[in-house]
Amino acid sequence: MREGHGEDMRASTANLDEAQLLGRIVAGDRHAFETLYRAYFPRLTRFLGRMTRSAQLIEEIVNDTMLVVWQKARRYDGSCKVSTWIFAIAYRKALKGFRTCDEPLESDMELYPGGQELEPEYELSQRQLGCALAAAIGALPLRQRIVVLLTYYHDMGYNDIAAIIDCPVNTVKTRMFHARRKLQDLLERAREDYE
């Protein structure tokens, strides 16, 4: 069996499980909703956390998103993955929330340090790299940043991203092309600063 085939099967099974949860939510099953909420809360929080540093706004957007899922579950038509549908709702809610929010939209630049067993020099270089990467992603225009975040942090393909942000696939590809070029430039500059 191909390695990628196993991943495709797991993704397909996960989507089927989530679609079944949505079916139960349509019937008013609060336990199914709670299960879906618990599964998506950390994913949506990570996604939104890279777009704004306001914990209050993030929580509000996640709750608004999941409220829409609860209220509109019957509108899910199976034309895309459940995750694509939910992330699209979150994306639209985030854009609406950002328009009414006065806080900056830059990323929080959180560091994720390695374990205690790592050598200090390695840990320092990893922190510097993580900080440089977070700063570079945070410096991208929001539209490019969204594409990068959904691709690399949420393992979504261009078709799913296009559905989430409601634009043609070629637009997603163009945004990714420009984001990669800008990230490369920003990371090269950051590397020069550390040398």
Disulfide bonds with the S-S distance in Angstrom:
none
